[in-house]
Amino acid sequence: MKLVSYKTEETEHLGVFVNGHIYNLNSCDKQLPDDMNAFLKGGDVLMERAKKIDAQIKSRVIEPKMEVFFELLAPVPHPSSCRDGYAFRQHVAAARRNRKVDMIPEFDQFPIFYFTNHNAIQGPGEIVCMPDHFQKLDFELEIAAVIGKKGRNFTVAEADDYIAGFMIMNDISARTLQMEEMVLNLGPAKGKDFSTTIGPWLVTPDELAQYKTTAKPGHNGNAYNLKMTCTVNGVEVSTGNVADMDWTFAEIIERCAYGVDVLPGDVIGSGTVGTGCFLELNGTGLLNDPNYKPQWLKDGDEVEMEITGLGNLINIITKAESDFSILAIKK
């Protein structure tokens, strides 16, 4: 099932995406809420009701009215929190090699994550950036999981059962702001707090069963063979695979839930796939060729991410009508 959040006029709704069309779930079953947050809080009971409606639409047992005039939103427009992991060893190793530092051994000991701004979540469409953001503005190609029920202190063997679905994530990053603050051993924060895009829909795990594969040696939990690509203005700049995750979502979520509740609507990103950002690509390019010309996102760029089974997430980078700069403010 592909769950979507969308807006008609000024009202947000919850629907399913079937054969290229969106259908409102609440209009098919009044016991289903008309927003994603309330739906996820209903847990397995509401999920099963929604899957029944989805199956009836697909089999044409029912033929509800399809939505025509709408704005597609982030699948989870108002997450209860947003964490981002560090699951792909290839990305971490390449980034450290490009900085001429050794691979950090702790990466292989436990999964880590940071909290980002859950109030800056956006879906497909325009992303408005301030002038300072354009100082080395970057994409990050990721997959994200969404928590579907409350829990704490559960094990990796139980963790996959807490996942309501998956979606594409673009952890948009302003590298100059990020690197400036990380010198002080905090962050990333300001360099990543202005926009994280997710979408275009939330795909339930059962739809990805055909893509299941074996986790990396020494790791546990579900793994998926899903191709990942990113293009900028139609030119492919990144390719990878969800199966390249070293730390599985089950392992990441087990750590997230230690001593604290994970909640329905929590978004958890995988971290960047290998080759999945300009920071890594530019560093590798310069390491191999001193004349390499680094690339960063610019005003007007179209960033399109695609992951097998999860669809395409398209964003347009737009410059805000402002010249205000915090990089210029120094004591």
N, C-alpha and C positions, 0 to 999 in steps of 0.2 A: 504494500500500500504506500502511496505517495501522498503525504499530508502537506497541505499548503495553508499559509495565512495570506489573506488578501484584503483589500479595502475597496468598498463601494461608497462613493461620496466621502464621508468622514468616519465611516463605521468599519471596524475590523471584523473579519469573519474567519471561520475555519472551514476548509474544504478538502476534497480529494481530487487529485489530478488523474484523470482516466482518459486514455486515447486522445491526448491533446486538448482536453477540456477540463474545466474546473466545475465541481458540483458542491453545493453547500451541504454540509453534513446535518446541521440542525434542521434544515427544511425536510430532510429525509427521515429523521428520528429526533423527536423533540427532547429525548433524554440525553442527547449529545449536546454539550455546550457549544456556543458559537465563537469560542476563542481558544487558542492553543494552550494557554496556561491552565485554564480550568479543566480542559480535556486531559492534559497530562497528570493533573492532580487526581483524576479519577482512576488512574492506574490500569490494571489489566482488564477490569470490567468494561470500561469505556472503550479501551483499545479493541476488544473483541466485538463490541457493538459496531464500531466504525468499520472493522474489517468485513463484517457481515454486509453492511451497506455497500462497501467497495465491491464486494463480490457480486452483489445483486445488480449493480450498475454495469459491471463488466459482462455479466451474462444476460443483460437486458431484461431481467425479471422486473426491475423498475427503470423508468426513464425520466428522471427528474429534470427540471429546467436547468440548463447550463448557464454559467455566468458569462456575460459578454463584455460588459464595461467594468473593468476593475484595475486596481494597481496591485501587482504582486509584491508582497512584503517578505522580510526574513521569515523562514518557517516558524521560528520561535522569536517573535518580535520583542518580547520582554523577558529575557532569561533571568532566572533567579540568581545566577552567577555565570561567569565565563572564565574558565581556566584554559591554559594552553600548555601542552606537554613538550617533550624533547625526545621523540621516539625514534627518529631516523639516525642511525650511527653514521651513515654516509655523509649526511649534511654536517653533522658536528665535526667529524674528522676532517672534511674538506675545509671548513671554515677555520679550524685551528691550524691546519697545514698552511693555508694561505696567509695566516698571521705569523707563520714560522714558530709555532709553539707545539709542543707534543700533545698527542691525544690524551685527554684527561681520563684516568682509569676509573674514576667514580661513575662515569657514564654507564659502565657495564654492571654496576653494583645495585643500583636502584633507579626507578623512574622519577623524574622531577617535573614540576609544572610551575607556572606563575599565574597570578590572577590578573586579568585585564579588565577593561571597562565594559561591564555588561550593559550599561546605558548608552553605549556607542555602537550597538549592533545595528547593522543595516542589511538589506537584501539586495536583489538585483537593481541596477540603475545607476544614477549619478552619485558620485562621492565628491563632496566639496572639501577642498583642502586649503589650509592657510599657507601664506608664503613660506614660513619656516618648514612646513611639511615637504615642500618641493626641494629642500636641500637634501638630495639623495633619497627621493621617495621610492619605495620598494613594494613589491608584492611578496606574498609568501603562500605557496601552494600547499594546502593541507586538507585533511578530512577531519570532520568533527563528529562526536557522538553526543547524544542528548539523553540525560537521565530520565527514566520514566516512573520511578517510584522511590520513596524515601528509604534510606538505610544508613547504617553505620557499622563499622568494625566487621564487615563481611570479608570473606576470603576471595582470592582470585578465582577459585572454582565456582563461586556464586556470582561473580561480578558481571558477566555477560548478560545475566537475567535482568539487570538493572537498566539496560540500554533500550530506550524506546525506538531509536533509529539513528541514521547517519545522514550527513549532508556535506557538501563542499564548504570549505572555509578559506577565506583570503585574509590573512593577518597583515593588513596593510601597515607599513612601517616607515617612519621618518628617521633615517639612519643617523643624520647629524645630531638630532635631538637625543636619540637613543645612546649614541656613543658618548656624548657630552656627559650625560647623567651617570652612565655605568662606570665612569672613571671613579666615582664615589662609592662604588660597590653596592648600589641600589638600582632597581629597575630590572628589565625594561619597564618603563612606565609612560613618561610623557611622549616618548617616541612612538608609542603604540596605542594611546588612549583615545584617539580621535575617530577611528573607524575600524571595525572588523566586520567583514561581510560574510554572510552565510546564505546557502540556498542551493538551487531554487526551491526545493522541497525536502521534507524529512522522509526518508525511505526506511520503512520498517525492516528489521533484520531478516525476516523470512524471505523477503524479495532478493536477498543477497546470498541465499543458501547455496545456489548453484556455483558461486564464486569462492566458496570456502576452500582454504588451503591449510597447510601445516605451519604453525608458528615457528620462528627461528629456533635453532637448537638452544636448549636451556630456558626457553620461555613457554608460558602457558596462556591459554585463552584462544578465542576465535581469531582467525586471520583470514584475509580476503585478497584474492588475486584481482585487483581492480586497477586498470591503467589510469594514470594521472597525467594531464597535460595542461600547459598554460600557453596562451598566445597573447601577444601584444600587437594590436593593429593588424591582426591576421597572420603574424609571423610567429611560429612556434619558438619559444624560448626555454621551455622546461618540459621534461618528461620523466616519469617515475612510476612507481607502483605501490599501492597500499601494502602489498605483501612484503615490501622492503622495511616495514616497521620492525625495529628490533624489540622494543617494548610494546606489548599488545595493549589494547584499550582495557582489557580485564586487569592487567597489572597496574596500569596507571590509575584506574578507578579504585582498586583495592587500596592504594596509597592515599588517594583523595579522601576516602571514607574512614581512614584511621582516626578515631577519636573525635569525629565530627560528622554531622549529617550531610549526606548528599541528598539533593531535593529534586523533585520533578521540575524539569525546565532548566536544570544546570547544563550548560554547554561546555564540552571538554574537547579541545583541539589536539591533534596528533603532534603538532610541531611540523616544521618544514621538511618536505621530502628532499632527498638529494637532488641538487641542481635547481631547487625550487624557489630561488630568489636571486635578484641581481647582485646582492652582496656576495654571495658565494660564486656566482658566475663571473662577476668582474674580478674577484680575487684570483680565481683560477686562470682567467684570461691573461691578467697581468703577470702571473707567475710564469706562464708559458711564453709570453710575448710582451716585452716592455712597451711596445707600440700599440698594444691593445687599447681600444677606446671604450671606456666604461659606459654603460647604459643605465639610465634611471627613468622612472615614469615622469611624464610631462602632461601639462594641461591638454586635454582633448584625447588622451590615449584611451583606447578600448582594451580592457583586460578581460579575457575570456578563459575560464577554467572549466575543464571537463574531467569527470571521473566516471568510469564504467558503472552503469547502474544508477548513478546519482544525478545525471543530467549535466547541464551547462550553467555556470554562473557568470553573468556578464555585468561588468561595471565600467562606467565612463568617468575618468578622472577630470575634475573641474576645479579651476582656481577660484577661490573666494574673492569677492570685490573688497579687498582690504590690503593695506601695506603694513599692518601691525606685526612686529617681530619681537618674540621673547628671546631669540638668540642674540639680539642686539643689547639686551639688558644684562649687564654684568656689573657687579660691585667692584 
